Amino acid sequence: MKYAPWTFVLISILFQACKPDAPAKAPVTQPIHSDVAFTQDYSIKYGLAGEGITLKNVVSDRNGVIQVFSSAGLLKPFAGSFLYPGTLVPDRSYRPLADKKIRGLEVCEHQFVYVDDKAVLANAWAGELFMPHTLPMVTRFKGNREGFLLSDGQQLEYVVNGKSLWKEKHTENILDMAYDENAGRFWLLTASSLQSFSTKDHVLNTVFLGKDLTSFTLTEKGKQAVIGTREGYIVIDLTSATQKGERQTKLPWTEITCVRTIGDVLWFGTTRGAFKVRSDGKFDYYASKRWLPSDRVVDIAEGPEGSILILTDLGLGQIVFKKMTLHEKADYFERQVRARHIRHGFNATLGYMKDGSLATGSLEDSDNDGLWTSMYLGAEVFRYAVTKSDDALQNIREATEAMERLYSINELKGFPSRSFERRGYKYDDKPWRRASDPEWDWKSTTSSDEAIGHIFAFGVMAELLEDQDLKHRAVTLIDSLMQHVLDNNLYLVDWDGKPTVWGKWNPDYVNQRPFGVGDRKINSSNIIAMLQTAYHFTKKEPYKTKAFELMEKYGYFKNLMYPMSKIGMAAPDADDWSKMLSEAWNHSDDEMYFVGYWGLYRYALNDTLKTRFKESIIDHWQAERPEKEGAWNIFTALTGTPEFDLNEAVWYLQEYPLDLIHWNVSNEHRLDIARIEPNFRKQTLREVLPPDELPISRHNANRFDLEGGDNGTSEYSAGDIWLLPYWMGRYLGVISAPVEK
């Protein structure tokens, strides 16, 4: 009999189990992230209480009080908190002020200053500031306690200590104003010019002529102006009255409505959200209802305690920046899961919401209740292994009860249901079946992603828990599922006696796919991981025997070692099913691979196989690196490799938003992102965007997708999305406990 060359290599590998162990090598040192506090941002939103109100500007004083000037007068935020929007309501704090015809609102020396049809006035400074003017329809004003420059759109007036020192007609509407107190100079912007007014000689000069100008701010201690336009922004050197460089248009959006300098950071408001300029020249983009009531920004201002106030046409978004460690973020997400995402013990989505209102949501079942719960269950096992938390252990018990019932609610031996629900709510859906218990229905058609998720979670339970009852129950579930697979010729066999569409690991199915079609590789990888896990914990020889048979006789070792770079579209002469499977990369496969890698590597049948499986895992990880996917990087760390992009994993964990509501998010319009040619893996950008600028997604989604969301009708659980990579990282020792600095 003749053998292909790779067969001799495989036989050599498989027989390594019979040889004495090689001398131990010095352990490879992996990097460790020191969990010091980072800056976490989130939004508190305030909507309008009525219709027909035009919002004009927002300010905050030294006491942390926020006021908004509008066509309906002065407004203030009321009753808002994170995820629970408040409202902008009339501010009647000072009744005499509420009765005045307020025309504008500014901040001077961190105190509120108002202008009405007769005077500039304030409640601060014992109310002594009262400076009459002669422009009853003021639209803009700036200054300090000694003097103010006012505009009604047609005229300008400069008043000092209650006296009008200068007044002049103006040909263009004043769109924006600024006051440079150090230079004693006012700056005024129209749609076509930037002008200056000196408080010393009372002369109005045109410094710069432009087109479609909208807003501006002073920077570099008043030496330059950054001017927003309808098509990007420009920088003007005020000392020479010349433009510096080219117009900036590679921005998240170019139709700029306001420009503000807050601290030493430039902020821009646009008709499609707001962004700030980072120290590296890139942008942090705040758009969608995750951050703002509307994307049409009216004004931006410094808020209390370092927050940023972004006023839109439909309300106010207060961007809060809070110092926290990853451990503190984990504590928040632990509470999020338990408060809103537990359905019969499952890790579930809160659905059926109206415009992001958590009060309107209902827990919903999923095709992948077992998978999402497996990933959360794994997270809680890692948490328990690290902390010995009684709370984590109780969460494990409750999730285990849900997982066990997936097997007991149907009458098929060892077959896991997809889900279950009380009778009367789901039976009309085709996959749902009646349970013998008259109160319940169960969902059939279970797939391979459910199976590999189950085996992963039960494996980490059996390995890492000290509770003997839970360990025994986990091993029983592993054995039950895998005995079903062996008894049914490597298929998941449903209520109708037929294999489910995706529960197929038999060589007749797997090897029918060409090598370059991903299902051949993934099904081989998953079933070997599952059989190894079953053998590791039960020591039943049939599991080990079947694993070796598949690798040696049916080529599953070659299948799973096939380079990821060679996975692509099926050839034109391939069968239709293979063509369908390989139209583009399926990111759910990534989830199945990496979840399976725990059992593939951790419970490898011998050290030589373990070494080769590590090669396969790292080969896959190399293909995934552009996505900066936190879970895949942390899973790769289980191999002990020193290179697994820890910084990118931490970036993922830090940048993932606290708000997991599935708001509509759009990035297709952005000009600041570098795109690449369409490709099989559906990577659209040269560099992936931060998680808080993307739609909320689980690990089975493409992180290069620029559009997505369901208009705030659901909130995802952090149990699988965030807690799994974090607690796995803690268990593997690549993320430290919180460190005080």
C-alpha positions in Angstrom: 0.0 0.0 0.0 1.3 3.5 -0.9 0.9 6.5 1.4 0.9 10.2 0.7 4.0 11.9 2.3 1.8 13.7 4.9 0.5 10.3 6.0 3.9 9.3 7.3 4.1 12.6 9.2 0.7 12.0 10.8 1.6 8.4 11.8 4.7 9.7 13.4 2.8 12.3 15.3 0.1 9.9 16.5 2.7 7.4 17.9 4.4 10.1 19.9 2.0 9.3 22.8 3.9 6.0 23.3 7.3 7.7 23.7 8.8 9.0 26.9 8.3 12.7 27.6 11.0 15.0 26.2 13.0 17.1 28.6 11.0 20.1 29.8 11.8 23.4 28.1 11.9 26.7 29.9 8.5 28.3 30.0 7.8 31.1 27.6 7.0 34.4 29.3 3.8 36.0 28.1 3.1 39.8 28.4 0.7 40.9 31.2 -1.6 43.9 31.1 -1.5 45.8 34.4 -5.1 46.8 35.1 -4.7 50.4 36.0 -7.6 52.9 35.5 -8.4 54.1 32.0 -10.9 56.6 30.7 -14.3 55.1 30.0 -16.8 57.3 28.2 -20.6 57.0 28.1 -23.6 59.3 27.4 -26.4 60.7 29.4 -29.1 62.0 27.0 -31.9 64.5 27.5 -34.7 64.9 25.0 -37.2 67.7 24.3 -40.4 67.8 26.3 -42.3 69.4 23.5 -42.3 70.0 19.7 -41.5 73.1 17.8 -38.6 74.1 20.0 -35.3 75.3 18.5 -32.3 74.7 20.6 -29.5 77.4 20.2 -26.7 76.9 22.7 -25.6 75.1 25.9 -23.4 76.2 28.8 -22.4 75.0 32.2 -21.3 77.1 35.2 -18.8 76.6 38.0 -21.4 74.8 40.1 -22.0 72.1 37.5 -25.4 73.6 36.5 -26.3 73.2 32.9 -28.5 75.6 31.0 -29.8 75.5 27.4 -31.0 78.5 25.5 -33.9 77.8 23.1 -36.7 79.4 21.2 -38.8 78.6 24.3 -36.4 80.3 26.7 -34.1 78.8 29.2 -34.1 75.0 29.6 -32.4 72.7 32.0 -31.7 68.9 32.1 -34.0 66.9 34.3 -33.9 63.3 35.7 -31.4 61.8 33.2 -28.9 59.0 33.9 -26.9 56.5 31.9 -29.3 54.4 29.7 -32.3 56.3 31.3 -32.8 59.5 29.2 -33.9 62.6 30.9 -35.7 65.7 29.5 -34.9 69.3 28.8 -37.5 71.3 30.8 -38.1 75.0 31.4 -35.7 76.5 33.9 -37.8 78.4 36.4 -35.1 78.5 39.1 -35.2 82.3 39.1 -38.7 83.5 38.6 -37.8 87.1 37.8 -35.4 85.8 35.1 -38.0 83.4 33.7 -40.3 86.4 33.1 -37.7 88.4 31.1 -37.3 88.2 27.3 -34.0 86.4 27.3 -32.3 86.6 24.0 -29.0 84.8 24.7 -27.0 82.9 27.2 -23.2 82.8 27.8 -20.7 82.0 30.5 -18.4 84.6 31.9 -15.8 83.7 34.6 -17.6 80.4 34.9 -20.9 82.1 35.7 -24.1 82.4 33.7 -24.6 85.7 31.9 -27.8 86.6 30.0 -28.9 89.2 27.6 -32.5 90.3 27.2 -34.1 93.0 25.2 -32.7 95.7 27.4 -29.5 94.6 29.2 -26.8 92.1 29.8 -27.4 90.7 33.3 -26.4 88.0 35.7 -27.6 86.4 39.0 -24.0 85.9 40.0 -21.9 88.6 41.7 -24.9 89.4 43.9 -26.8 90.4 40.8 -24.8 93.6 40.3 -24.1 93.0 36.6 -26.7 94.9 34.7 -25.4 96.5 31.5 -28.0 98.3 29.3 -27.8 98.1 25.5 -29.9 99.4 22.6 -30.4 96.2 20.5 -33.7 94.6 21.5 -33.3 91.6 19.2 -29.8 90.5 20.2 -28.7 87.2 18.7 -25.0 87.0 19.8 -22.9 88.4 22.5 -19.5 87.9 24.1 -17.4 89.7 26.7 -16.6 90.0 30.4 -17.9 91.9 33.4 -16.4 95.1 32.1 -17.8 95.1 28.6 -19.7 93.1 26.0 -20.0 93.1 22.2 -23.5 92.4 21.0 -25.1 91.7 17.6 -28.6 91.5 16.4 -27.5 90.2 13.0 -27.6 93.7 11.4 -25.9 95.9 14.0 -23.0 95.6 16.4 -22.8 97.4 19.8 -20.0 97.6 22.3 -21.0 98.4 25.8 -18.7 99.0 28.8 -19.7 99.5 32.4 -23.2 100.3 31.3 -22.3 102.7 28.5 -22.6 102.3 24.8 -19.1 103.1 23.4 -19.5 102.0 19.8 -22.3 101.0 17.5 -22.2 100.2 13.8 -24.3 98.5 11.1 -23.1 95.2 9.8 -23.7 93.9 6.3 -23.6 90.2 7.1 -25.2 88.0 9.8 -22.8 87.2 12.6 -22.7 83.4 12.9 -20.2 83.0 15.8 -18.2 85.2 18.2 -15.2 84.8 20.5 -13.4 87.0 22.9 -9.7 87.0 23.5 -9.4 88.6 26.9 -5.6 88.7 26.9 -5.5 90.6 23.6 -8.6 92.7 24.3 -10.0 91.6 21.0 -13.3 90.2 19.8 -13.5 87.9 16.8 -16.6 87.6 14.6 -17.4 85.1 11.9 -19.8 85.5 9.0 -20.4 83.1 6.1 -17.7 84.7 4.1 -15.2 86.4 6.6 -13.4 86.4 9.9 -13.3 89.8 11.5 -11.7 91.4 14.5 -12.8 94.2 16.8 -10.3 95.9 19.1 -11.5 97.1 22.5 -8.9 99.8 22.4 -9.4 101.6 19.1 -13.0 100.3 18.4 -12.1 99.3 14.8 -13.6 96.4 12.9 -11.2 94.7 10.5 -11.6 91.9 8.1 -8.8 89.3 8.7 -9.8 86.5 6.3 -12.2 86.0 3.4 -13.7 82.6 2.7 -16.8 80.7 1.6 -19.5 78.8 3.4 -17.9 79.4 6.8 -20.0 78.2 9.8 -18.2 78.4 13.1 -14.8 78.9 14.6 -12.7 78.7 17.7 -9.4 80.3 18.9 -6.4 78.1 19.6 -2.7 78.5 20.4 -3.5 81.2 23.0 -5.4 83.2 20.4 -2.7 83.0 17.7 -4.7 81.0 15.3 -8.3 80.3 14.4 -9.8 77.0 13.4 -12.8 77.7 11.1 -15.4 75.2 10.2 -17.1 75.2 6.8 -19.7 73.2 5.0 -16.8 71.2 3.5 -14.2 70.6 6.2 -12.2 73.0 8.2 -9.3 75.4 7.8 -6.7 76.9 10.1 -5.8 80.6 10.0 -2.6 82.1 11.4 -4.0 85.2 13.0 -0.6 86.8 13.4 -0.1 86.8 9.6 -3.8 86.6 8.5 -3.0 83.6 6.3 -4.3 80.1 5.9 -2.1 77.3 7.3 -2.0 74.3 5.0 -4.8 72.7 3.0 -8.4 72.5 4.0 -9.0 69.4 6.1 -11.6 67.1 4.6 -10.5 63.6 5.7 -13.0 63.8 8.6 -15.8 61.7 9.9 -18.1 64.2 8.3 -17.3 67.5 6.6 -20.4 69.7 7.0 -19.4 71.4 10.2 -21.9 73.3 12.4 -19.7 74.3 15.4 -16.0 74.3 16.5 -14.9 74.5 20.1 -11.7 74.3 22.0 -12.2 72.6 25.3 -9.0 72.4 27.4 -6.4 71.7 24.7 -8.7 69.5 22.6 -10.5 70.5 19.4 -14.2 69.5 19.1 -16.3 69.6 16.0 -20.1 69.4 15.6 -21.5 68.4 12.3 -24.8 67.5 10.6 -23.8 63.8 11.3 -22.5 63.7 14.8 -19.5 65.2 16.7 -15.8 64.3 16.8 -12.7 65.4 18.7 -9.2 65.4 17.4 -6.9 63.0 19.2 -3.2 63.7 19.9 -2.3 61.2 17.1 -4.3 63.2 14.6 -7.1 60.6 14.4 -10.6 61.2 15.6 -13.0 60.0 18.3 -16.4 60.0 16.7 -19.6 60.4 18.6 -22.7 59.7 16.5 -25.9 57.7 16.6 -28.3 57.4 19.5 -25.6 55.6 21.5 -24.2 59.0 22.1 -26.7 61.7 21.0 -30.4 62.4 20.8 -29.8 63.4 17.1 -26.7 63.6 14.9 -27.4 67.2 13.9 -25.2 69.1 16.3 -26.0 72.7 17.3 -23.4 73.5 19.9 -20.7 72.0 22.0 -19.5 73.1 25.5 -17.5 72.0 28.5 -19.7 70.3 31.0 -19.4 69.5 34.7 -16.7 67.3 36.0 -14.8 67.1 32.7 -17.8 66.0 30.7 -18.6 67.4 27.2 -22.1 68.8 26.4 -23.2 68.2 22.8 -26.4 70.0 21.9 -28.4 68.7 19.0 -31.6 69.8 17.3 -33.5 67.1 19.3 -31.8 67.3 22.7 -28.6 67.2 24.7 -26.0 64.5 25.0 -23.6 64.7 27.9 -20.5 62.7 27.2 -19.1 61.6 30.6 -15.5 60.5 31.0 -15.0 58.2 34.0 -11.8 56.6 35.3 -12.3 52.9 35.8 -10.3 49.6 35.7 -11.2 46.7 33.5 -12.3 44.9 36.8 -14.7 47.8 37.6 -16.1 47.5 34.0 -16.5 43.8 34.6 -18.4 44.5 37.8 -20.8 46.8 35.9 -21.3 44.2 33.1 -21.9 41.5 35.7 -24.8 43.6 37.1 -26.0 44.3 33.5 -26.3 40.6 32.8 -28.0 39.6 36.0 -30.4 42.6 36.0 -31.7 42.3 32.5 -30.4 39.3 30.6 -31.3 36.1 32.4 -34.2 34.0 30.9 -34.7 30.7 32.7 -31.0 30.7 33.4 -30.0 31.4 29.8 -27.9 34.4 28.8 -30.4 36.2 26.7 -31.1 39.4 24.7 -33.6 42.0 25.9 -35.7 42.6 22.8 -39.0 44.2 21.7 -37.8 47.6 23.0 -39.2 50.9 21.8 -36.5 53.5 20.9 -34.0 52.1 23.3 -36.2 52.3 26.4 -35.2 49.5 28.8 -38.6 49.8 30.4 -40.3 48.4 27.3 -38.1 45.4 26.7 -38.9 41.7 27.0 -36.5 38.8 27.1 -36.4 36.8 23.9 -35.3 33.3 23.0 -32.6 32.6 20.4 -31.5 29.9 18.1 -28.2 30.1 20.0 -29.5 30.2 23.6 -27.1 27.3 24.4 -24.1 28.9 22.7 -24.5 32.4 24.2 -25.1 30.8 27.6 -22.1 28.5 27.2 -19.9 31.5 26.6 -21.3 33.3 29.6 -21.0 30.1 31.7 -17.4 29.8 30.6 -16.8 33.4 31.7 -18.3 32.7 35.2 -16.2 29.6 35.6 -13.1 31.6 34.8 -14.3 34.3 37.2 -14.8 31.7 39.9 -11.4 30.1 39.3 -9.8 33.6 39.8 -11.9 35.0 42.6 -13.6 32.0 44.3 -16.7 34.2 44.3 -19.9 32.7 45.7 -21.9 34.9 43.4 -20.1 33.5 40.4 -20.7 29.9 41.6 -24.4 30.6 42.0 -24.5 32.0 38.4 -22.8 28.8 37.3 -25.4 26.7 39.0 -28.3 28.6 37.4 -26.8 28.5 33.9 -26.0 24.8 34.3 -29.7 24.1 35.2 -30.7 25.8 31.9 -28.1 23.9 29.9 -29.2 20.5 31.5 -32.8 21.2 30.6 -31.9 21.6 27.0 -31.1 17.8 27.1 -34.0 16.7 29.3 -36.9 18.7 27.9 -36.9 16.5 24.7 -37.0 12.7 24.6 -34.0 12.3 22.4 -31.1 10.7 24.2 -28.1 13.1 24.4 -29.7 15.6 21.9 -29.5 19.3 23.1 -32.4 21.5 22.2 -31.7 24.9 20.8 -34.0 26.5 23.4 -37.2 26.1 25.3 -40.1 28.3 26.2 -43.5 28.2 27.9 -46.2 26.6 25.8 -48.2 28.9 23.5 -45.6 31.4 22.5 -43.4 29.7 19.9 -45.0 26.5 18.6 -46.1 28.2 15.4 -42.5 28.5 14.4 -41.5 25.4 12.4 -38.5 24.2 14.5 -40.5 24.2 17.7 -41.8 21.0 19.1 -44.2 20.0 22.0 -42.5 18.8 25.1 -43.9 16.0 27.2 -44.4 18.5 29.9 -47.7 20.3 28.9 -46.4 23.7 30.0 -43.4 23.8 27.7 -42.2 23.7 24.0 -38.6 23.0 22.8 -36.7 24.1 19.7 -35.1 21.5 17.4 -32.6 21.8 14.5 -29.6 22.2 16.8 -26.4 23.1 15.0 -22.7 22.4 15.4 -22.0 25.9 16.8 -24.3 24.9 19.7 -22.5 21.6 20.2 -19.0 23.1 20.3 -20.1 25.8 22.7 -21.6 23.2 25.1 -18.4 21.1 25.1 -16.2 24.2 25.7 -18.3 25.3 28.7 -18.7 21.8 30.2 -14.9 21.3 29.7 -13.9 24.4 31.6 -16.4 23.5 34.3 -15.0 20.0 34.7 -11.5 21.2 34.8 -11.7 24.3 36.9 -14.5 23.9 39.4 -13.9 22.5 42.9 -17.6 21.7 43.5 -17.8 18.0 42.9 -21.5 18.0 42.0 -21.1 20.6 39.3 -18.0 18.8 37.9 -19.9 15.6 37.8 -22.9 17.2 36.0 -20.5 18.8 33.5 -18.9 15.5 32.7 -22.3 13.8 32.4 -23.4 16.4 29.8 -20.1 16.0 27.8 -20.6 12.3 27.8 -24.3 12.5 27.0 -23.8 14.7 23.9 -20.7 12.9 22.6 -22.3 9.5 23.0 -25.2 10.7 21.0 -22.7 11.8 18.3 -21.0 8.4 18.3 -24.2 6.5 18.4 -25.5 8.4 15.4 -22.4 8.0 13.1 -21.1 11.5 13.9 -24.3 13.3 13.3 -26.8 15.3 15.5 -30.0 13.4 14.8 -33.2 15.3 15.4 -36.8 14.3 16.4 -37.5 13.2 12.8 -34.6 10.7 12.8 -32.6 12.9 10.4 -29.4 14.8 10.9 -29.8 18.5 11.5 -28.6 20.7 8.7 -25.5 21.8 10.5 -24.8 19.0 13.0 -22.6 16.9 10.7 -19.1 15.6 11.4 -19.2 12.4 9.4 -16.5 11.9 6.8 -19.1 11.4 4.1 -20.1 15.0 4.6 -16.9 16.7 5.8 -14.6 15.2 3.1 -17.2 15.9 0.4 -16.1 19.6 0.6 -12.9 20.6 -1.2 -9.9 21.5 1.0 -10.3 25.2 0.3 -13.9 25.3 1.5 -14.0 26.2 5.2 -16.4 23.6 6.4 -14.0 20.8 5.8 -11.4 22.4 8.1 -13.8 23.7 10.8 -15.8 20.5 11.2 -12.6 18.5 11.5 -11.2 20.9 14.0 -14.4 20.9 16.1 -15.0 17.2 16.2 -11.4 16.4 17.2 -11.7 19.0 20.0 -15.0 17.5 21.2 -13.7 13.9 21.2 -10.5 14.9 23.0 -12.6 16.8 25.7 -14.9 13.7 26.1 -11.9 11.4 26.5 -10.0 13.7 28.8 -12.8 13.8 31.3 -14.5 10.4 30.9 -11.4 8.3 29.9 -13.7 6.2 27.7 -11.6 4.7 25.0 -14.1 5.0 22.1 -13.7 8.8 22.1 -10.0 8.5 21.8 -10.2 5.7 19.2 -12.6 7.7 17.1 -10.4 10.8 17.2 -7.4 8.9 16.0 -9.4 7.1 13.4 -10.7 10.4 12.0 -7.2 11.9 11.9 -5.4 8.9 10.6 -7.9 7.1 8.3 -10.1 10.0 7.2 -7.6 12.9 7.0 -9.1 15.1 9.7 -5.6 16.0 10.9 -4.7 17.3 7.5 -8.1 19.0 7.2 -7.7 20.9 10.5 -4.1 21.8 9.7 -4.9 23.2 6.3 -3.6 26.8 6.2 -6.2 29.5 6.8 -4.7 31.5 3.9 -5.8 28.9 1.5 -9.5 29.0 2.6 -11.5 30.8 -0.1 -14.2 30.5 -2.6 -15.0 27.1 -4.1 -13.8 26.3 -7.6 -16.3 26.7 -10.5 -16.7 23.0 -10.8 -17.5 22.4 -7.1 -20.9 21.2 -5.9 -23.5 23.8 -5.2 -23.4 23.3 -1.4 -19.7 24.0 -1.3 -20.2 27.1 -3.4 -22.9 28.3 -1.1 -20.6 27.7 1.9 -17.8 29.6 0.5 -19.3 32.7 -1.1 -17.5 34.8 1.6 -15.9 34.2 5.0 -18.4 33.3 7.7 -17.4 35.0 10.9 -19.5 32.5 12.9 -16.9 30.0 11.9 -14.3 32.1 13.8 -16.4 31.8 16.9 -16.7 28.0 16.5 -13.0 27.6 15.8 -11.8 29.6 18.8 -14.3 28.2 21.2 -13.2 24.8 20.1 -9.5 25.6 20.4 -9.8 25.3 24.2 -10.5 21.6 23.8 -8.3 21.1 20.8 -5.2 22.5 22.5 -5.9 22.1 26.2 -6.9 18.4 26.0 -4.8 17.3 23.1 -4.2 13.5 23.1 -0.4 13.9 23.3 2.2 16.6 23.4 3.2 16.3 19.8 -0.4 16.8 18.7 -0.6 19.7 21.1 2.4 21.4 19.4 0.9 20.9 15.9 -2.5 22.2 17.1 -0.8 25.3 18.4 0.6 25.9 14.9 -3.0 25.7 13.5 -4.4 28.0 16.2 -1.7 30.7 15.6 -2.1 30.3 11.8 -5.8 31.2 12.2 -5.0 34.0 14.6 -2.7 35.6 12.1 -5.6 35.8 9.7 -7.8 37.4 12.4 -5.3 40.0 13.6 -6.7 42.9 11.5 -10.0 42.6 13.4 -8.4 43.2 16.8 -11.0 40.8 18.2 -10.5 40.7 22.0 -11.8 37.1 22.4 -9.7 35.6 19.6 -6.5 37.2 20.9 -7.2 36.0 24.5 -8.1 32.5 23.2 -4.8 32.4 21.3 -3.0 33.2 24.6 -4.0 29.8 25.9 -1.3 28.3 23.7 1.4 30.1 25.8 2.6 32.1 22.8 4.2 35.4 23.8 2.7 37.1 20.8 -1.1 37.3 20.8 -1.8 41.1 20.4 -2.5 41.7 24.1 -2.6 45.4 23.6 -5.3 45.1 20.9 -7.2 42.7 23.2 -7.1 45.3 26.0 -8.0 48.0 23.5 -11.1 46.0 22.6 -12.1 45.6 26.2 -11.5 49.2 27.1 -13.2 50.6 23.9 -16.3 48.4 24.0 -19.2 50.7 24.9 -21.0 50.4 28.2 -24.2 51.0 26.3 -25.0 47.7 24.6 -28.3 48.8 23.0 -28.4 47.9 19.4 -28.7 51.5 18.0 -28.5 52.1 14.3 -24.9 53.0 13.5 -23.5 54.3 10.2 -19.9 54.9 9.1 -20.2 54.5 5.3 -20.1 58.3 4.9 -16.8 58.8 6.7 -13.9 60.3 4.8 -11.3 59.7 7.6 -11.1 55.9 7.1 -8.9 54.2 4.6 -10.8 51.6 2.6 -9.4 48.5 0.9 -10.5 46.5 -2.1 -13.4 43.9 -1.6 -12.1 40.6 -0.5 -13.1 37.1 0.6 -12.8 37.9 4.4 -15.0 41.0 4.0 -12.4 43.3 5.6 -13.4 46.7 4.3 -10.9 49.0 6.0 -7.1 49.3 6.4 -7.7 49.7 10.1 -10.7 48.5 12.1 -12.7 51.1 13.9 -13.0 51.1 17.7 -15.9 49.1 19.1 -17.7 52.2 20.4 -18.0 53.5 16.9 -19.4 50.3 15.4 -22.8 48.5 15.8 -23.0 46.3 18.8 -22.2 42.8 17.8 -21.3 39.4 19.2 -18.1 37.6 18.4 -19.6 35.9 15.3 -20.0 39.2 13.5 -17.6 41.0 11.1 -16.0 43.8 13.0 -15.4 45.5 9.6 -19.1 46.0 9.1 -19.7 49.8 9.0 -23.5 49.7 9.2 -25.9 48.0 11.5 -28.4 48.2 14.3 -32.1 47.6 14.9 -33.1 51.2 15.9 -32.7 50.5 19.6 -35.2 47.6 19.8 -32.8 45.3 21.7 -30.0 45.3 24.3 -27.3 42.7 24.0 -25.8 40.9 27.0 -22.2 41.5 28.1 -22.1 37.9 29.3 -20.6 36.5 26.0 -19.5 39.7 24.3 -17.2 41.1 27.1 -17.1 39.0 30.2 -15.8 35.9 28.4 -12.6 37.5 27.0 -12.0 39.5 30.2 -12.3 36.6 32.7 -10.4 34.2 30.4 -7.6 36.8 30.3 -7.7 37.0 34.1 -7.6 33.2 34.4 -4.7 32.8 31.9 -2.8 35.5 33.8 -2.4 37.9 30.9 -4.6 40.5 32.5 -3.8 41.4 36.1 -6.1 42.1 39.0 -6.9 45.9 39.4 -3.9 47.9 40.3 -4.0 51.2 42.2 -1.7 53.9 40.8 
